[in-house]
Amino acid sequence: MKIIFEPIGYVHSEFKNVKDIPTQSVLASEKIGEIELLDKFKDGLLGLKKGMHIVVLFNFHESKDYKLIQSPCYTNEEKGVFSIRSPFRPNGIGMSIVKIESIRDNILEFKGLDMLDKTPILDIKPYVVSLNPKID
């Protein structure tokens, strides 16, 4: 089985070098970036608002290989790839939780930038802490 994704947009980022990127968005809460959606997907932003948190799923497009056992930057202990946030993964899928700063046409500006410039975006989802159990 082969699964193929096409990007819905791309990141505009100050990070041009992989070595400069924070390991996760909570460590870059004041860093601002933009997602530029392809025009055919911009209507999908309806309902998102400034101040909301979203989950951004993206492709680690500069990671060409993976290792199942790695030593993350914060320890010398070896760990399995599924227990760490390494970009060197079998499917190269990344996830960040970021805060929306503004939405202009097909541009979503956000805080929490931890992605390389030109990172392909696969999906955007609202970050939901709890669901209202009431059904209308």
Secondary structure, 3 states (H helix, E strand, C coil): CCCCCCCCEEEECCCCCHHHCCCCHHHHCCCEEEEEECHHHHHHHCCCCCCCEEEEEEECCCCCCCCCEECCCCCCCCEEHHHCCCCCCCCCEEEEEEEEEEEECCEEEEECCCCCCCCEEEEEEECCCCCCCCCC
